[in-house]
């Protein structure tokens, strides 16, 4: 690794065989940042990156792990993985470690995505807001501010509007939200484009012909 990285914590995933898991990393679209090496009194470790750029350490401690106990989202030992696309992350970690993406609703009716192994939650999955959605939200915010400053009045209070929008979103099937599980990504042509790009599904299709200075058009996570 170079010298421009910022200080950061690295999560460690305990595995029975580091070399075996490393072989899967590349096949699933990730890469190895530091090869496996033995560390005295700790075990065999390797630094890898998943298919969306999240780095973590694989560790074979030689059965020196503490005894596992069930934990809940938000516990002190809990970890959250921030990703661009939960569905893409699910494909990677399911193939790598047998983790499955499970969505639950907490006591405050908030939806939480979890990575689960053998019916036990091991980590949370948090979608990073997309820059395109952020830009759209900023435009809507500016329009709302202009209407408020112009003295426009609406019969339904904003708090009630927000509450009902949240309720509708929670009831909506995940395939109809802004995900790769529905819409154009699931059309026959979308599936053909994904297959040609070596992907299981079409995650995002960015427009072509961008001007100089913009990122190049590509098919893949945002």
Secondary structure, 3 states (H helix, E strand, C coil): CCCCCCCCCCCEEECCCHHHHHHHHHHCCCEEEEEEEEECCCEEEEEEECCCCCEEEEEECCCCCCCCCCCCCCCCCCCEEEECCHHHHHHHHHHHHCCEEEEEECCCCCEEEEEEECCEEEEEEEECCCHHHHHHHHHHHHHHHHHHHCCCCCCCCHHHHHHHHHHHHHHCCHHHCCCCCCHHHHCHHHHHHHHHCCCCCCCCECCCCCCCCCCCCCECCC
